[in-house]
Amino acid sequence: MDLSKPAFGILCGGGPAPGLNGVIAAVTIEAQNNGYNVFGFLEGFKWLMEGDSEHVVPLQIKDVSRIHFMGGSILRTSRSNPTQSQKSLANTVAVLKKFNVNFLITIGGDDTAFSSMTIANYSNGDIKVCHVPKTIDNDLPLPQGIPTFGYQTAREFGSQIIHNLMEDAKTASRYFIVIAMGRTAGHLALGIGKSAGAHLTLIPEEFVQEGKKITFDAILDNIEGTIIKRKKHNKDHGVIILAEGLLEHMDKADLQSAFGEQLQIDPHGHVLLAELDFGKQIRDEMRKRIKNYGWKIGFTEKNLGYELRCAPPNAFDREYTRDLGYGAARFLLEGGNKALITVQGGQMVPLSFDDLKDPKTGKTRVRLVDTKGEGFSVAQNYMIRLKEKDFSADDRVESLAQVVKMSVEDFKKRFQYLVESPQTTGTKTE
């Protein structure tokens, strides 16, 4: 390959998401059709940072024309960060220039976007960059109604898994406690739960945006309320989905009490969620509670996340990533630089990375589930959970109290705080 020709570079950063290959293919095809070489840099910035020019693959249209059907990434990915040192930045730019890369397209989350913008600045404008945002968490602050690529496939595949678990739960008379990936926002958990008709889905926004405190008691009591309501109708099985991010918003003392030595904190003060067996903890506590009622109901935990990230993209994400890859390439070819590419109303719209930052913290804003919106209201209405009307009608609350052989007063004292506003709750949400 003639290295004197100007070139596009492509790399992937962060965790996998369905559709990575679709972006790679679209960029390669558009760049080659305009006379450019295309190089794929393996494992993100990992080897570039070391000044390694061996982990590079030339990309041709014949190599990528059908890869948009595949999950994963033919270029692999990593979380390596070239902004950590001047040497890493210098090495990265040197290798890119060796391959005559004028245009760099990065595919990843906010950390990868920041790295690419830093590369553009460090190269003094010699390397122009465009970033394609991706995450199955759907929590990047794109305009309302615009998903991050990979989310739709992850939701679809996740909902099929939940459907299968529901059949297993019914057959084996058990409840599945499913922990869905999503550190900060509950989009993926709610999207899967709503589309699959899970019996209960709990996300951090439900508590945080309502001004309530997330505690293990509140999570366990919500689950127990669902089991009681279903038991009233002789149902002894179900599927409960909990967003992983619930842990992120818990008080560290509560986490310490629940997990003990499992609890680890990183240098930035963040709880290492991957080290906490959230599902097992909830499973064991629910077994104890249900045993007190004398009910024979099994509980099994299931983590849902990694199996979604490299699923083959669905038709939506295949089409979407082709648009994004083409849009990113055209943006650079037409003189653009240092932006993220989005599709809005059928048009390719670049967004400045700075526009996505919180002006107070300097960090990328997080798009949360809107608990005041109709979408969340519909999701709640179709869940089997304790609701305000269960306590406002005497016959309702009495029938529920009878299921667990409690007095109405004791039942209200135990569970009514779940449906009250923060101003009227008891000590569990203060």
C-alpha positions in Angstrom: 0.0 0.0 0.0 1.3 3.4 -1.0 1.9 5.2 2.4 2.3 8.6 0.6 -1.4 8.7 0.0 -3.5 10.5 2.7 -5.4 8.1 4.9 -8.2 7.6 7.3 -7.5 5.9 10.7 -10.2 4.0 12.6 -10.1 2.6 16.2 -12.5 1.5 18.9 -12.4 2.4 22.5 -14.3 1.3 25.7 -16.6 -1.6 26.0 -18.1 -3.4 22.9 -21.5 -2.6 21.5 -23.5 -4.1 18.7 -22.8 -2.2 15.5 -19.1 -1.4 15.8 -18.4 -3.3 12.6 -21.1 -1.4 10.8 -19.4 1.9 11.5 -16.0 0.5 10.5 -17.4 -0.7 7.2 -19.2 2.5 6.3 -16.2 4.7 7.0 -13.9 2.4 5.0 -16.2 2.3 2.0 -16.8 6.1 1.9 -13.1 6.8 2.4 -11.9 4.4 -0.2 -14.5 5.7 -2.7 -12.9 9.1 -2.3 -9.3 7.8 -2.9 -8.0 7.5 0.7 -6.1 4.6 2.3 -7.8 3.3 5.4 -6.0 1.8 8.4 -7.6 0.0 11.4 -5.6 0.4 14.6 -6.1 -2.7 16.8 -7.2 -2.5 20.4 -7.9 1.2 20.5 -5.1 3.4 21.6 -3.3 0.5 23.3 -0.4 0.0 20.8 -0.4 3.5 19.4 0.5 4.8 22.9 3.6 2.5 22.9 4.7 3.8 19.5 3.9 0.3 18.1 3.2 0.4 14.3 2.8 -3.4 13.9 -0.8 -3.7 15.3 -2.3 -2.0 12.2 -4.4 -3.5 9.4 -5.1 -1.9 6.0 -8.8 -2.0 5.3 -10.3 -2.5 1.8 -13.9 -2.5 0.7 -13.7 -6.2 0.0 -12.7 -6.8 3.6 -15.6 -4.9 5.2 -18.5 -5.1 2.8 -20.4 -7.7 4.8 -19.1 -7.2 8.4 -22.0 -5.0 9.4 -23.9 -8.2 10.2 -21.3 -9.3 12.8 -21.2 -8.6 16.5 -18.0 -7.5 18.2 -15.3 -5.5 16.4 -12.8 -6.7 13.8 -10.4 -4.1 15.3 -11.1 -5.2 18.8 -11.2 -2.6 21.5 -9.5 -1.4 24.8 -9.8 1.3 27.4 -6.3 2.5 27.0 -5.9 6.3 27.6 -3.3 8.2 25.6 -3.9 11.4 27.5 -2.2 10.1 30.6 1.2 11.3 29.5 3.0 13.5 27.0 5.0 10.4 25.8 1.8 8.5 25.1 0.4 11.4 23.1 3.6 11.9 21.2 3.8 8.1 20.4 0.2 8.1 19.2 0.6 11.0 16.9 3.9 9.8 15.5 2.4 6.4 14.5 -0.7 8.0 13.0 1.6 10.4 10.9 3.7 7.4 9.9 0.7 6.0 8.1 -0.2 9.5 6.7 -3.4 9.6 8.7 -5.1 12.9 8.1 -8.4 11.9 9.4 -9.0 9.8 12.6 -12.4 8.3 13.4 -12.8 7.0 16.9 -15.8 4.9 18.1 -16.5 4.8 21.8 -17.8 6.6 24.8 -17.0 9.9 26.4 -13.4 8.8 27.4 -12.5 7.8 23.9 -14.1 11.1 22.6 -11.9 13.1 25.0 -8.8 11.2 23.8 -9.5 11.8 20.2 -10.1 15.5 20.8 -6.8 15.7 22.7 -5.0 13.9 19.8 -6.4 16.6 17.4 -5.1 19.4 19.6 -1.7 17.7 20.1 -1.2 17.3 16.4 -1.6 21.0 15.8 -4.4 20.4 13.4 -2.5 17.9 11.2 -4.9 15.1 12.3 -8.6 16.0 12.2 -11.0 13.8 14.2 -14.6 12.8 14.4 -16.1 10.6 17.1 -19.0 8.2 16.8 -20.6 7.8 20.2 -21.7 4.3 21.3 -22.9 2.5 24.5 -25.6 0.0 25.2 -26.4 2.0 28.3 -28.0 4.7 26.2 -26.8 7.3 28.7 -24.8 9.8 26.5 -26.5 13.2 26.4 -27.6 13.1 22.8 -30.8 15.0 21.8 -34.0 13.6 23.2 -35.3 10.5 21.5 -31.9 9.7 19.8 -30.4 6.4 21.0 -26.8 5.5 21.2 -26.0 2.8 18.7 -26.0 -0.7 20.2 -28.8 0.1 22.7 -31.6 -1.2 20.5 -29.9 -4.5 19.8 -29.0 -5.0 23.5 -32.6 -4.2 24.5 -34.0 -6.6 21.9 -31.6 -9.5 22.8 -32.1 -8.8 26.5 -35.9 -8.9 26.3 -35.7 -12.3 24.5 -33.5 -13.6 27.4 -36.1 -12.3 29.9 -38.9 -14.0 27.9 -37.0 -17.3 28.2 -36.5 -16.8 31.9 -40.2 -16.2 32.4 -41.0 -19.5 31.0 -38.3 -21.1 33.2 -39.7 -19.3 36.2 -43.2 -20.5 35.5 -42.1 -24.1 34.9 -39.8 -24.3 38.0 -41.9 -22.1 40.4 -39.1 -19.6 41.1 -38.2 -15.9 40.8 -35.3 -14.7 38.8 -33.4 -11.7 40.2 -31.8 -10.2 37.1 -29.1 -7.5 37.4 -28.9 -5.5 34.2 -25.8 -3.6 33.1 -25.8 0.2 33.4 -23.7 1.9 36.0 -25.4 5.3 36.2 -28.7 5.3 34.2 -31.5 2.7 34.0 -32.3 2.9 30.3 -31.2 -0.6 29.5 -32.8 -2.2 32.5 -36.1 -0.4 31.9 -36.1 -0.9 28.2 -35.6 -4.7 28.6 -38.1 -4.9 31.4 -40.8 -2.9 29.7 -40.5 -4.6 26.3 -40.4 -8.1 27.9 -43.1 -7.4 30.5 -41.0 -8.2 33.5 -43.0 -8.2 36.7 -40.9 -5.5 38.4 -38.0 -3.3 37.2 -36.2 -1.0 39.6 -33.8 1.7 38.3 -31.8 4.4 40.2 -33.7 7.3 38.7 -36.9 6.2 40.3 -35.4 6.9 43.7 -32.9 9.7 43.0 -35.2 11.9 40.9 -38.0 11.5 43.5 -35.6 12.6 46.3 -35.6 9.2 48.0 -32.7 7.3 49.4 -31.8 3.9 47.9 -31.4 1.3 50.6 -31.3 -2.5 50.5 -34.5 -2.4 52.6 -36.3 -0.4 49.9 -35.2 -2.7 47.1 -36.1 -5.9 49.1 -39.4 -4.4 50.2 -40.3 -3.6 46.6 -39.5 -7.1 45.5 -41.4 -8.6 48.4 -44.4 -6.4 47.6 -44.4 -7.8 44.0 -44.2 -11.4 45.3 -47.1 -10.7 47.7 -49.3 -9.2 45.0 -48.7 -12.2 42.7 -49.2 -14.6 45.6 -52.6 -13.1 46.2 -53.5 -14.4 42.7 -51.8 -17.8 43.3 -48.7 -16.9 41.3 -45.5 -18.3 42.7 -43.0 -17.2 40.0 -41.7 -14.1 38.2 -38.8 -12.1 36.9 -37.4 -9.0 38.7 -34.9 -6.7 37.0 -32.6 -4.5 38.9 -30.4 -1.9 37.3 -26.8 -2.3 38.3 -26.7 1.5 38.9 -28.8 1.2 42.1 -25.6 0.3 43.9 -23.9 3.5 42.6 -26.4 5.7 44.5 -26.5 3.8 47.8 -24.9 5.1 50.9 -21.4 3.5 51.4 -22.3 2.5 55.0 -25.3 0.6 53.7 -23.1 -1.1 51.1 -20.5 -1.9 53.7 -23.2 -3.5 55.9 -24.5 -5.6 53.0 -21.2 -6.6 51.3 -18.5 -6.3 54.0 -15.1 -7.1 52.6 -16.4 -7.3 49.0 -16.7 -3.5 49.0 -13.8 -1.9 47.2 -13.3 1.8 46.4 -11.2 3.0 43.4 -8.8 5.9 43.6 -11.5 8.3 42.5 -13.8 7.3 45.3 -16.1 5.1 43.1 -17.4 1.8 44.3 -16.1 -1.1 42.2 -19.5 -2.5 41.2 -18.0 -5.5 39.4 -16.7 -6.8 42.7 -20.1 -6.9 44.3 -22.3 -9.9 43.8 -25.5 -7.8 43.9 -27.8 -10.6 42.6 -26.6 -13.2 45.0 -27.0 -10.8 47.9 -30.6 -10.0 46.9 -31.3 -13.7 46.3 -30.1 -14.8 49.7 -32.1 -12.0 51.5 -35.3 -12.9 49.6 -34.9 -16.5 50.4 -34.8 -15.7 54.1 -37.9 -13.4 53.9 -40.0 -15.8 51.9 -39.0 -18.7 54.2 -40.6 -16.8 57.1 -43.9 -17.0 55.3 -43.6 -20.7 54.8 -43.8 -20.4 51.0 -41.9 -22.8 48.8 -40.5 -20.4 46.2 -37.1 -20.7 44.6 -34.8 -17.7 43.8 -32.0 -17.6 41.2 -29.8 -14.7 40.3 -28.7 -13.8 36.8 -26.4 -11.0 35.6 -27.3 -9.6 32.2 -24.9 -7.4 30.3 -21.8 -9.0 28.8 -23.8 -11.3 26.5 -25.5 -8.3 25.1 -22.5 -6.3 24.1 -21.3 -8.4 21.1 -24.7 -9.6 19.9 -25.1 -9.4 16.1 -26.7 -5.9 15.5 -30.4 -5.9 14.6 -31.7 -4.1 11.5 -32.0 -0.8 13.3 -28.4 -0.7 14.4 -27.1 -2.0 11.1 -28.9 0.8 9.3 -28.0 3.4 12.0 -24.3 2.6 12.1 -24.1 2.8 8.3 -25.5 6.3 8.6 -23.2 7.2 11.4 -20.0 5.9 9.7 -20.9 7.6 6.4 -21.7 10.8 8.3 -18.4 10.8 10.2 -16.4 10.3 7.0 -18.3 13.0 5.1 -17.9 15.4 8.0 -14.1 15.1 7.8 -13.9 15.1 4.1 -15.9 18.4 4.0 -13.5 20.1 6.4 -14.9 19.3 9.8 -13.0 18.6 12.9 -13.3 17.8 16.6 -17.0 16.8 16.8 -19.3 13.8 17.5 -21.6 12.8 14.7 -25.3 12.2 15.3 -28.3 11.6 13.1 -31.2 13.9 13.8 -34.4 14.0 11.8 -32.7 12.0 9.0 -29.8 14.5 8.8 -26.2 14.1 9.9 -25.6 16.7 12.6 -22.1 17.1 14.3 -22.0 18.1 18.0 -19.1 19.7 19.7 -17.7 17.6 22.5 -17.9 20.7 24.7 -21.7 20.8 24.2 -22.0 17.5 26.0 -20.1 18.6 29.1 -21.5 19.7 32.4 -20.2 23.3 32.7 -19.9 22.8 36.5 -17.9 19.6 36.6 -16.3 19.5 33.2 -17.4 15.9 32.8 -19.7 14.5 30.2 -23.4 14.8 31.2 -25.3 11.7 31.8 -28.7 11.2 30.2 -31.1 9.7 32.8 -34.4 8.1 32.4 -37.1 10.8 32.7 -39.3 9.5 35.6 -41.8 12.3 34.9 -42.4 11.2 31.3 -45.2 9.1 30.0 -42.8 6.3 29.0 -41.8 5.7 32.6 -45.4 6.0 33.8 -46.6 3.3 31.3 -43.7 1.1 32.5 -44.8 1.4 36.1 -48.4 0.9 35.4 -47.8 -2.4 33.8 -45.5 -3.7 36.6 -46.9 -5.9 39.4 -45.9 -3.8 42.4 -47.3 -2.1 45.4 -49.0 1.2 44.4 -50.7 4.0 46.1 -54.2 2.7 45.4 -53.3 -0.6 47.2 -53.2 1.4 50.4 -56.0 3.9 49.7 -58.8 1.3 49.4 -59.5 -0.7 52.6 -60.5 -3.9 50.7 -57.2 -3.9 48.7 -54.9 -3.4 51.6 -56.8 -5.9 53.8 -56.6 -8.6 51.1 -52.9 -8.1 50.7 -52.3 -8.1 54.5 -54.2 -11.5 54.7 -51.7 -13.0 52.2 -48.9 -12.6 54.7 -51.1 -13.0 57.8 -50.5 -9.4 59.0 -52.9 -6.9 60.4 -53.7 -4.0 58.1 -51.9 -1.6 60.5 -48.7 -3.8 60.4 -48.8 -4.2 56.7 -49.1 -0.4 56.2 -46.3 0.2 58.7 -44.1 -2.2 56.8 -44.8 -1.3 53.2 -46.7 1.9 52.7 -43.5 4.1 52.7 -42.7 2.6 49.3 -45.5 4.6 47.6 -45.3 7.8 49.6 -43.5 11.0 48.8 -40.2 11.8 50.5 -41.8 14.3 52.8 -44.1 11.7 54.3 -41.9 8.6 54.4 -40.6 7.0 57.6 -37.0 6.5 58.6 -36.2 4.1 55.7 -36.1 6.9 53.1 -35.1 9.9 55.2 
